[in-house]
Structure formats: C-alpha cells, structure tokens
Amino acid sequence: MKKTAFITGATSGIGQATALLLGQNGFRIIATGRRQERLVELKNELEKYTEIHTLNFDVRDQKAVLKAIESLPKDWENIDLLVNNAGNAHGLASIENGNMEDWEAMIDINVKGLLYVSQPIIEKMVAQKAGHIINIGSVAGKEAYPNGNVYCASKHAVDALNSSMRMDLNKYGIKVSQVAPGLVETEFSLVRFKGDEDRSKTVYEGFDALKAEDIADLILFMATRPAHVNLADVLVFPTAQASSTMVNKS
C-alpha cells in the first residue's frame, strides 16, 4: 500500500519538486498551496504517476487550515509523511529600517503556519503511533546574518521546533527531521525582493546554486530510510557556499 505524503507550499520551488519526486516514487500526494491554478497544473502532471489530492489554503489562516484538513476524504486521512515546506522571506533590511508587515508575514508563515498545519496532523500520527515529519528550515536557522534579523529569527524557531517536536513525539515512534538548505535557486529571492527580477537573479550569479530538485532528492532519501533510521537534521550547501555570507563567486 502506498504511503501518503502531505506537502505544504507545493505550488513552486522545493514543495513542487518534492511533490513530483515523491509521487513518481511510490507516494500518494496531498498537495497544498495558495495558488489554485498551480495546484491544478500539478495535479494534471502527477496523475500520470500516482493518486493526488489538492487543498487550497494559506497556512497563515488557522481556520482555513483546519477546515481543509478536516475535509480530507476518509481514504486520505492517514498521513504517513508531513513535509512542512511553506515559508518565505520578505525584505532584506537592517533592523532599524525593517517593515512591520514583512516581519508579521515571516512569523505568520514560517512559524505559526507550520504549527497550524502540524498540530492536526500530529494528532493523526499519534493515533497511528507512526509517521514522519520533515521540516524545511534554513542555514538562517543555524546562523544569523546582516539584514536577515526577523527571517533568521523565524528559521531559528523552526530549528528549535524541530528539536523539541522530535523529543515530544519520540514516545509515539514518530520521526521528526529537518532539512536546512543554503542557497537554492527558486522564487525565494524574487519574493524577498518583492518581484525585482534583476536583483533576485544576482543572488545566484557566479556559482552553481542548489536546485529545488536537489532538496527534493534529499527529502525522498530521508523519507525512505528503514524504520530505525532518522536523519534528524541535515544542513546542505552548494559546494560554492561555506556559510550564510561566504559564497565563492569566481
């Protein structure tokens, strides 16, 4: 019987790549996201390989999250794998020049959104006494960098939640893991720089950045280890990157 994976932020980047790769490798997919038209496109693509169910909601909206999860058909209720991927960065400014709306968006999506999705699914996993949660963190959750302030704080929160979730859920046999990527070439910088394509492209120029497919490949590997193996926390960089602020662009 195929395992069921629930993936947030599946309409682009790492989430989309993960949904496609897991679907092509034996998982049923529950794909979630804000952009309904992209969910339709993903469904049309994945139906060639596996069963897929889509849920359209914004992780910031707790009521919408709960309503969507409660709407799952009975044969989709048992979730084996949760990939908490939804998250983003808004702005890149020194703390004294920060935008309060940007701060709220990052905290609401990266921290509160993760919790809103996780709690009802954890309830299901506890009842099953089985499951695997993979949280998508960031190198920004391991070290701070100039102008990253609130984004770094939100990803440090994910790092802490990952560790404490693993402790709290240990008694139920539930695995909890984190992937903490460095520079991945997705829509991340386009969102951070509010649609400025020229500025977002410069982030990835001069070196080979990670691709969304690289992270999806790692997630598949983590999710298919034997029951007694948990890759609890994986920091992954492109070869050219040594830290948040050190990238060899030669």
ABEGO torsion letter per residue (X at the ends): XBBBBBBBGAABEAAAAAAAAAAAAGBBBBBBEABAAAAAAAAAAAAAABBBBBBBBBAABAAAAAAAAAABBAAAABBABBBBABEBBBEBBBAAABBAAAAAAAAAAAAAAAAAAAAAAAAAAAAAGBEBBBBBBBAAAABBBBGABAAAAAAAAAAAAAAAAAAAAAAAGBBBBBBBBBBBBBAAAAAAAGGBAAAAAAAABGBBBBBAAAAAAAAAAAAABBAABBBABBBBBBAABABAABBBBX
